[in-house]
């Protein structure tokens, strides 16, 4: 499409940020890209690909302006796509002087700001006065690894301003990326958070050698659990069976690329939380989300047996074998 703009910024240097950059550069002439470490940028410019993630994806670096200063990149961009672990968001934005209220911000963060138990859109609204109408959420099902392989993938852009969301959708759609638009920023973002917890549960049961029959029951109960929660927290009309909800849950619960499922599998096999985290060398957002959703749900009191089982295993040192055995009696 060759859209002329140099005002789109990607904030983050991991696999999903790299996938977002690849999608944008299918259509946009030039992007801005934030990396925290200058030495990573030096390597990138030398070898023409991200030195740590999705290394098979080559970039024309003449079409990228790299930044290490969050104030400079936000000053010089109109659209900001955040694709960093949620735990790092407050640190990245600490000391930010740029006014974000007139930027259009897309959250590609599949987690929750755990210190305050806030969704990313809530955190940006409360701390940086970004109107909810000026934010959107990128929802799957869409793994970065399959974007790198240019396998057909679907993305939903959820935003209260559907016109802005549709315009952004044009920036990332391609022969292998299909896009749709939704107005459900709370439902899609909470689903992105909870499905990572469910994927850990799926991994734990896989590590405990439960079979496909049980995984089908687990995930069918999980989408009901997600529906109960999002309908309580933000009661609007939504089709929980659509790809932004059910599809995102399924791919995270089953895919070989799911880091949350991988993390859960290690826990099911007997690894401690710390050893599993060190061995993976990647962030499993569901670990932090399990505690946050547990705390948030103290207010709403929604029945969430799968999420609660994961919390008990990860934070209360309950035996995975015993906790999953109890969970099996609660599912139908």
C-alpha positions in Angstrom: 0.0 0.0 0.0 3.0 2.3 0.5 1.4 4.6 3.0 3.4 7.8 3.5 4.0 8.4 7.2 6.9 8.4 9.5 4.8 9.0 12.5 4.2 5.4 13.6 6.3 4.1 16.5 6.8 0.6 17.9 7.8 0.6 21.6 9.5 -2.7 22.4 12.2 -5.0 21.1 10.8 -8.5 21.7 9.1 -11.0 19.4 5.7 -9.3 19.3 7.3 -5.9 18.7 9.3 -7.4 15.9 6.2 -8.9 14.4 4.3 -5.6 14.6 7.2 -3.8 12.9 7.1 -6.4 10.1 3.4 -5.9 9.6 3.7 -2.1 9.6 6.5 -2.1 7.1 4.3 -4.0 4.6 2.4 -0.8 4.2 4.2 2.1 5.8 7.3 3.7 4.2 9.1 4.4 7.5 8.6 3.6 11.2 10.2 4.7 14.4 11.3 1.9 16.8 12.3 2.0 20.4 15.0 -0.3 21.9 16.0 0.2 25.5 19.6 -0.9 24.8 21.8 1.0 22.3 24.0 -2.1 21.8 21.0 -4.0 20.5 20.4 -1.3 17.9 24.0 -1.4 16.9 23.8 -5.2 16.3 20.4 -4.8 14.5 21.8 -2.2 12.1 24.8 -4.4 11.4 23.0 -7.8 10.7 19.7 -6.3 9.5 17.5 -8.3 11.9 16.6 -8.4 15.6 19.6 -10.1 17.2 17.4 -11.9 19.8 13.9 -12.4 18.4 12.4 -13.6 15.1 15.9 -13.6 13.6 14.7 -15.0 10.3 12.9 -11.7 9.6 15.2 -9.3 7.7 14.5 -5.6 7.7 15.5 -2.7 5.4 17.0 -0.6 8.2 17.0 2.5 6.0 13.2 2.5 6.6 13.6 2.5 10.4 14.6 5.2 12.8 15.9 3.6 16.0 15.5 5.3 19.3 16.7 4.7 22.9 15.1 7.8 24.3 11.4 7.4 25.1 10.8 11.1 25.1 12.3 11.6 21.7 10.3 8.8 20.0 7.0 9.8 21.6 7.6 13.5 20.6 8.3 12.5 17.0 5.4 10.0 16.6 1.6 10.3 16.4 0.7 6.6 16.7 2.4 4.6 19.4 2.2 0.8 19.5 3.3 -0.6 22.9 4.6 -4.2 22.6 6.6 -4.8 25.8 5.9 -7.0 28.9 3.4 -5.3 31.2 5.8 -5.4 34.1 8.2 -3.1 32.2 5.7 -0.5 31.2 6.0 1.7 34.3 9.8 1.6 34.1 9.8 2.5 30.4 7.5 5.4 31.0 9.2 6.7 34.1 10.4 10.2 33.5 8.3 10.6 30.4 7.7 14.3 29.7 5.8 14.0 26.4 2.1 14.7 26.5 0.5 11.5 25.4 -3.1 12.7 25.5 -3.1 13.6 21.8 -1.4 10.4 20.6 -3.3 7.4 19.3 -2.0 4.5 21.4 -2.3 0.8 20.6 -1.7 -1.8 23.3 -0.1 -5.0 22.1 0.6 -5.9 25.7 -1.0 -9.1 26.7 -0.8 -8.5 30.5 -1.8 -6.3 33.4 0.2 -3.6 35.3 0.4 -5.8 38.3 1.6 -3.3 40.9 -1.8 -1.6 40.6 -3.8 -4.4 39.0 -4.7 -2.1 36.1 -5.3 -2.9 32.4 -2.8 -1.1 30.2 -5.5 1.3 28.9 -6.5 2.1 32.5 -2.9 2.7 33.5 -2.3 5.1 30.6 -5.6 6.9 31.4 -4.9 7.3 35.1 -1.2 8.2 34.9 -0.8 9.9 31.6 -4.4 11.3 31.0 -4.8 9.5 27.7 -8.5 9.5 26.9 -10.0 6.0 26.4 -11.1 7.2 22.9 -7.5 7.6 21.9 -6.5 4.1 22.7 -6.9 0.7 21.1 -6.1 -3.0 21.9 -4.5 -5.5 19.5 -6.2 -8.8 20.0 -5.4 -12.2 18.4 -5.3 -15.0 17.7 -1.9 -14.1 16.3 1.5 -15.5 17.4 4.6 -13.5 16.4 6.3 -16.6 15.2 3.6 -17.2 12.6 3.6 -13.6 11.5 7.4 -14.1 10.9 6.5 -17.1 8.7 3.8 -15.1 6.9 1.2 -17.7 7.9 -2.4 -16.4 7.6 -3.3 -14.6 10.8 -6.2 -12.6 12.1 -6.0 -9.4 14.3 -8.8 -7.4 15.9 -8.2 -3.8 16.7 -10.5 -2.9 19.6 -11.1 0.8 20.2 -13.9 3.1 21.3 -13.1 5.2 18.2 -13.8 2.6 15.5 -12.8 5.1 12.7 -9.3 5.4 14.1 -9.1 1.7 14.6 -10.1 1.1 11.0 -7.4 3.4 9.8 -4.8 1.6 11.9 -6.1 -1.7 10.6 -5.1 -0.5 7.1 -1.5 0.0 8.3 -1.1 -3.7 9.3 -3.3 -5.7 6.9 -1.7 -7.7 4.1 -2.0 -10.9 2.2 -1.3 -12.8 5.4 -2.8 -10.5 8.0 -6.6 -10.1 8.0 -8.0 -7.4 10.3 -11.3 -6.5 11.9 -12.5 -3.8 14.3 -14.3 -3.9 17.6 -15.4 -1.3 20.3 -14.8 -3.7 23.2 -11.4 -2.6 24.6 -12.1 -3.9 28.2 -13.4 -7.3 27.1 -10.6 -7.9 24.6 -7.9 -6.7 27.0 -9.2 -8.8 29.9 -9.5 -11.8 27.6 -5.9 -11.3 26.5 -4.9 -11.3 30.2 -7.0 -14.3 31.4 -6.3 -16.5 28.4 -2.6 -16.5 29.4 -3.6 -17.8 32.9 -5.7 -20.5 31.1 -2.7 -21.4 28.9 -0.6 -22.0 32.1 -3.3 -24.3 33.3 -3.3 -26.1 30.0 0.5 -26.5 30.2 0.3 -27.7 33.8 -2.2 -30.4 32.9 -0.1 -31.4 29.9 3.0 -31.7 32.2 0.9 -33.9 34.4 0.1 -36.1 31.4 -3.6 -35.3 31.1 -4.8 -36.0 27.5 -6.6 -34.2 24.7 -10.0 -35.1 26.0 -9.4 -33.2 29.2 -7.8 -30.2 27.5 -11.0 -29.9 25.4 -13.0 -29.8 28.6 -10.6 -27.4 30.2 -10.8 -24.9 27.3 -14.5 -25.1 26.9 -14.9 -24.3 30.6 -12.3 -21.6 30.3 -14.2 -19.6 27.7 -17.3 -19.7 30.0 -15.1 -18.5 32.8 -13.8 -15.6 30.7 -17.4 -14.7 29.7 -18.6 -14.6 33.3 -15.7 -12.3 34.2 -15.8 -9.8 31.3 -19.6 -9.7 31.4 -19.5 -8.8 35.0 -16.6 -6.2 34.8 -17.8 -4.6 31.5 -21.4 -5.7 30.7 -21.9 -5.0 27.0 -23.2 -7.1 24.1 -20.3 -9.2 22.7 -19.9 -12.5 20.9 -17.6 -14.5 23.1 -17.3 -17.1 20.3 -15.5 -14.7 18.0 -11.8 -14.9 17.2 -10.8 -12.0 19.5 -12.0 -14.1 22.5 -12.4 -17.8 21.8 -9.8 -17.8 19.0 -7.2 -16.1 21.1 -7.9 -18.5 24.0 -7.6 -21.6 21.8 -4.3 -20.6 20.1 -2.7 -19.7 23.4 -3.9 -22.9 25.1 -2.8 -25.2 22.3 0.0 -23.7 20.3 3.6 -24.8 20.4 4.6 -21.1 20.4 2.7 -20.3 23.6 5.2 -19.3 26.2 2.5 -19.4 28.9 1.7 -23.0 28.0 5.4 -23.8 28.0 5.8 -22.3 31.4 2.8 -24.3 32.7 4.2 -27.5 31.2 7.4 -27.0 33.2 5.4 -26.4 36.4 3.4 -29.6 35.7 6.6 -31.5 35.3 7.8 -30.5 38.7 9.9 -27.3 38.0 9.7 -24.6 40.6 8.4 -21.2 39.4 11.8 -19.6 39.7 13.6 -22.4 37.8 10.9 -22.4 35.0 11.3 -18.6 34.6 15.1 -18.8 34.4 15.0 -21.7 32.0 12.6 -20.0 29.6 14.4 -16.6 29.6 11.2 -15.1 28.5 8.3 -13.4 30.2 5.2 -15.5 30.8 2.5 -12.8 31.3 0.1 -15.3 32.8 2.3 -15.7 35.9 1.7 -12.0 36.9 -1.8 -12.0 35.6 -2.8 -14.9 37.9 -2.2 -12.8 41.0 -3.7 -9.7 39.6 -7.0 -11.4 38.5 -7.1 -13.1 41.9 -6.9 -9.7 43.6 -9.3 -8.0 41.2 -11.9 -10.8 41.6 -12.0 -10.2 45.3 -14.3 -7.3 44.4 -16.4 -9.1 41.7 -16.5 -12.6 43.2 -17.0 -14.3 39.8 -16.6 -18.1 39.7 -13.2 -18.7 38.2 -12.1 -22.1 39.2 -9.4 -22.5 36.5 -7.7 -19.1 37.2 -8.0 -19.7 40.9 -6.3 -23.1 40.6 -3.4 -21.6 38.7 -3.1 -18.9 41.4 -3.0 -21.5 44.2 -0.3 -23.5 42.4 1.9 -20.5 41.5 1.5 -18.3 44.7 0.4 -20.6 47.5 2.7 -23.5 46.7 -0.1 -26.0 46.4 0.8 -29.2 44.7 -0.1 -29.1 40.9 -1.2 -32.7 41.0 -3.5 -32.2 43.9 -4.9 -28.8 42.8 -5.7 -30.1 39.2 -7.3 -33.2 40.7 -9.6 -30.9 42.7 -10.2 -28.8 39.6 -11.4 -31.8 37.5 -14.3 -32.2 39.9 -15.4 -28.6 39.2 -15.5 -28.8 35.4 -18.3 -30.2 33.3 
